Amino acid sequence: MTMKLDSWLLEILACPNCGGALEQDDKAGELVCTGTCKYAYPVRDDIPVLLVDEARTPTS
């Protein structure tokens, strides 16, 4: 599943939980935080859902 997100959009988006940068994970269809929290936010119909309540938390 390849997401169609513009590179300029990824440059300005930030994790709403910790403010870290987001990295695209095409295989999982998510944007993953590269900051301290490592939350993964779903992308639905090429639209990032940047709600902490919708995020998948990392497994320790």
C-alpha positions as CSV (number, residue, x, y, z in Angstrom):
1,M,0.0,0.0,0.0
2,T,1.8,3.1,-1.2
3,M,0.6,6.4,0.4
4,K,0.4,9.5,-1.8
5,L,1.7,12.1,0.6
6,D,3.7,15.1,-0.8
7,S,7.2,15.5,0.5
8,W,6.6,19.1,1.5
9,L,3.7,17.9,3.7
10,L,5.9,15.4,5.5
11,E,8.4,18.2,6.2
12,I,5.8,20.4,8.0
13,L,3.9,17.7,9.9
14,A,4.9,16.9,13.4
15,C,3.7,14.4,16.0
16,P,0.9,16.0,18.0
17,N,2.0,14.1,21.1
18,C,5.7,15.0,21.4
19,G,6.4,17.3,18.4
20,G,8.8,14.9,16.7
21,A,9.2,14.4,13.0
22,L,7.0,11.9,11.2
23,E,8.3,9.2,8.9
24,Q,6.2,7.4,6.3
25,D,5.7,3.6,6.7
26,D,4.1,2.5,3.4
27,K,3.8,-1.1,4.4
28,A,1.8,-0.4,7.5
29,G,0.0,2.6,6.1
30,E,1.1,4.8,8.9
31,L,3.2,7.9,9.8
32,V,5.6,6.9,12.6
33,C,7.0,9.4,15.0
34,T,10.8,9.6,15.1
35,G,10.7,11.6,18.4
36,T,10.5,10.3,21.9
37,C,7.0,8.8,21.9
38,K,7.3,6.6,18.7
39,Y,3.5,6.7,18.1
40,A,2.2,5.5,14.7
41,Y,-0.7,7.5,13.2
42,P,-2.9,5.9,10.5
43,V,-3.3,7.3,7.0
44,R,-6.8,6.8,5.6
45,D,-7.5,7.5,1.9
46,D,-4.1,9.4,1.8
47,I,-5.1,11.6,4.7
48,P,-3.0,11.5,7.9
49,V,-5.1,11.1,11.0
50,L,-3.0,12.9,13.5
51,L,-5.1,12.3,16.6
52,V,-3.4,10.9,19.7
53,D,-6.5,8.8,20.4
54,E,-6.2,7.1,17.0
55,A,-2.4,6.5,17.3
56,R,-0.9,3.0,17.8
57,T,1.5,3.1,20.7
58,P,4.8,1.3,20.4
59,T,5.2,-2.1,22.0
60,S,7.9,-2.2,24.6
